[in-house]
Amino acid sequence: MTLPPPTVERSGLRRLVGLGLIACLALTLAGCSASGGSSSEQLPTGPAPSITVLLRMGSDAGTTVQLLGTGTTQAALDAAAGAVATATFPNAQVGPPQPATSTDPGLTVTTVPVQLPAGVTSFTLDSGRIASALKLTHPKAVGVWVCTDDRRSLTVDSTAQGAVSSDLVSGQCQVAGSTLAHDGVTWSADVSVGAVEPPSKIPWLIGAGVLVLIGIGAWYLWPRRSRQLEASSSSPPLPPTPPVH
């Protein structure tokens, strides 16, 4: 006697494999979306006026100096951004402030473009020059960060308390220094930014892998195919052909 094939077990296994492929796809997409630190770490903290300076060392988008402020005016922050850019990059061309993009009523944002070469760039930051450039805003708390995109590497060697001096992978932000008014804390940081690298092929490879996973998962979970397999497996055998007299 021939036993029928284990249809239920085979169908369940196919579903488990398909769900596993979908889970791998979700984890892949989550890994692609995670990059750099949380943006909330760079928001101004401390008593107002509080200013965060973001030096964004870009590639195709270029370099910008962005200031985030609380308890200050747009005009004062625009002037301070230009002063910070000039103090940090004295030999570079600094453009006018770009239109503000913040929708938070308690946060003032300004950005000025800076024209820098695409090669290796090194510069020094210190609390004295930053404080002088920000004097129009009269800040009570200051934080300075250096950021790169996914095509430039970054090294920040800082004397600031709590700053971790280390080489970072591309597309990250590193704190260079912070201070409160009248706390007597001084800091300095040596920054080295790598040359602009060619666009990475990793996103294309990830995209191809995702498409393969989608195709395999769809094949395993295709309902019509599963029904056909179950129907063909559960059909009783045909009776033998009657003898011809």
C-alpha positions in Angstrom: 0.0 0.0 0.0 1.4 3.3 -1.0 1.0 6.2 1.4 0.0 9.7 0.1 2.8 12.3 0.2 2.9 14.5 3.3 1.1 17.4 1.7 0.5 19.3 5.0 4.1 19.0 6.1 5.5 20.1 2.7 3.1 23.0 2.4 3.9 24.2 5.9 7.6 24.0 5.2 7.2 26.1 2.1 5.3 28.7 4.1 8.0 28.8 6.8 10.7 29.2 4.2 8.8 32.0 2.5 8.2 33.8 5.8 11.9 33.4 6.7 12.9 35.1 3.4 10.5 37.9 4.1 12.0 38.3 7.6 15.5 38.5 6.0 14.2 41.1 3.6 12.9 43.2 6.5 16.1 43.0 8.4 18.1 44.0 5.3 16.0 47.1 4.8 16.3 48.0 8.5 20.1 47.6 8.3 20.2 49.9 5.2 18.1 52.6 6.9 20.3 52.7 10.0 23.3 55.0 9.6 25.1 57.4 11.9 24.0 58.5 15.3 20.6 59.8 16.3 19.9 63.3 15.1 18.5 64.2 18.5 22.1 64.1 19.9 22.9 67.2 17.8 20.0 69.3 19.0 20.8 72.3 21.2 20.8 71.5 24.9 21.3 73.6 28.0 20.0 77.1 28.9 18.9 79.4 26.1 20.4 80.8 24.1 21.9 77.4 23.2 23.7 76.8 19.9 24.8 73.7 18.1 27.4 74.0 15.3 27.3 71.3 12.7 30.2 71.2 10.2 29.0 69.0 7.4 31.8 67.8 5.2 30.0 66.7 2.1 30.9 65.3 -1.3 28.5 66.1 -4.2 26.4 68.3 -2.0 29.4 70.2 -0.8 30.4 71.4 2.7 28.1 73.5 4.8 28.2 75.1 8.3 24.8 74.7 9.9 23.7 76.3 13.2 20.8 75.1 15.3 19.7 77.6 18.0 17.2 78.2 20.7 16.5 81.5 22.3 18.0 83.5 19.4 16.9 85.4 16.3 17.3 84.3 12.6 19.4 87.4 11.8 21.8 86.8 14.6 22.2 83.2 13.8 22.7 83.9 10.1 25.6 86.3 10.9 27.0 83.8 13.4 27.0 81.0 10.8 29.1 83.1 8.4 31.5 84.0 11.2 31.9 80.4 12.2 32.6 79.3 8.6 35.1 82.1 8.1 36.9 81.3 11.4 37.1 77.6 10.6 38.0 77.9 6.9 39.7 81.2 6.5 40.9 80.5 2.9 37.6 79.2 1.6 34.7 81.0 -0.1 31.7 81.2 2.1 28.2 81.7 0.6 25.2 83.5 1.9 22.8 81.8 4.3 20.3 79.4 2.7 16.6 79.7 3.3 15.6 78.3 6.7 13.9 74.9 6.7 13.0 74.4 10.4 9.3 73.9 11.2 9.9 73.8 15.0 8.8 77.2 16.4 11.3 76.9 19.2 14.3 76.1 17.0 16.1 78.5 14.7 18.2 77.0 11.8 20.6 78.5 9.4 23.1 77.0 6.8 25.9 78.6 4.8 27.7 76.8 2.0 31.5 76.6 2.0 33.6 75.8 -1.1 36.4 73.3 -0.2 38.4 71.0 -2.4 37.4 67.3 -2.7 40.7 66.0 -1.4 41.9 65.4 2.1 41.0 68.3 4.4 42.5 69.0 7.8 41.6 71.9 10.2 41.7 72.8 13.9 38.8 73.9 16.1 39.0 75.5 19.5 36.6 76.9 22.0 38.0 80.4 21.8 37.5 81.0 18.1 34.0 79.4 18.2 33.0 81.6 21.1 34.2 84.7 19.3 32.3 83.8 16.1 29.1 83.2 18.1 29.3 86.3 20.2 26.4 88.0 18.4 24.1 85.2 19.7 25.4 85.4 23.3 25.1 81.6 23.8 25.0 80.1 27.3 25.6 76.6 25.9 27.6 75.5 22.8 28.1 72.2 21.1 30.3 71.6 18.0 30.0 68.5 15.8 31.8 67.4 12.6 29.8 65.2 10.2 30.5 63.5 6.9 28.4 61.7 4.3 28.8 58.2 3.1 31.7 59.1 0.7 34.2 60.7 3.2 35.9 59.3 6.3 36.4 61.3 9.4 38.9 61.5 12.3 38.4 63.9 15.2 41.1 64.2 17.9 39.5 66.3 20.7 40.6 67.4 24.1 37.0 68.1 25.2 35.7 66.2 28.2 33.5 63.3 27.1 34.7 63.4 23.5 35.9 60.0 22.2 38.8 60.5 19.7 38.6 57.7 17.1 38.4 57.0 13.4 34.8 56.8 12.2 33.3 55.0 9.2 31.7 57.2 6.6 28.4 58.9 7.1 28.8 59.7 10.8 28.9 62.6 13.2 31.6 63.1 15.9 31.5 65.7 18.7 34.4 68.1 18.7 33.7 70.1 21.8 31.1 71.7 24.1 31.0 74.3 26.8 28.7 76.3 29.1 29.1 80.0 29.6 31.5 81.0 32.4 32.4 77.4 33.2 36.1 78.0 32.3 36.3 74.9 30.1 38.5 75.2 27.1 38.9 72.6 24.3 40.5 72.1 21.0 40.1 69.5 18.2 42.2 68.4 15.2 39.9 67.2 12.4 41.0 65.2 9.3 38.5 64.5 6.6 39.2 62.0 3.8 39.0 62.6 0.1 35.7 62.1 -1.7 35.4 58.5 -2.7 33.6 57.1 -5.8 29.9 56.2 -5.2 29.6 52.8 -3.4 28.2 49.8 -5.2 26.9 48.3 -2.0 23.4 49.9 -2.5 23.1 48.3 -5.9 24.2 44.9 -4.6 21.7 45.2 -1.7 18.9 46.1 -4.1 19.7 43.1 -6.3 19.7 40.8 -3.2 16.4 42.2 -2.1 14.8 41.5 -5.5 16.1 38.0 -5.4 14.6 37.5 -1.9 11.3 38.9 -3.1 11.2 36.6 -6.1 12.1 33.5 -4.0 9.6 34.4 -1.3 6.8 35.0 -3.9 7.6 31.6 -5.5 7.3 29.8 -2.1 4.2 31.6 -1.0 2.3 31.7 -4.4 -1.2 30.5 -3.4 -2.2 29.1 -6.8 0.9 27.0 -7.0 0.4 25.7 -3.5 -3.2 24.7 -4.3 -2.1 22.9 -7.4 0.6 21.0 -5.5 -1.9 20.1 -2.8 -4.5 19.0 -5.3 -2.1 16.9 -7.3 -0.7 15.3 -4.1 -4.1 14.5 -2.5 -5.8 13.1 -5.6 -6.6 9.4 -5.3 -4.9 7.1 -7.7 -6.8 6.1 -10.9 -8.3 2.6 -11.0 -6.5 0.1 -13.2 -7.5 -0.1 -16.8 -10.0 -3.0 -17.3 -8.7 -5.9 -19.4 -9.8 -6.0 -23.0 -11.5 -9.2 -24.0 
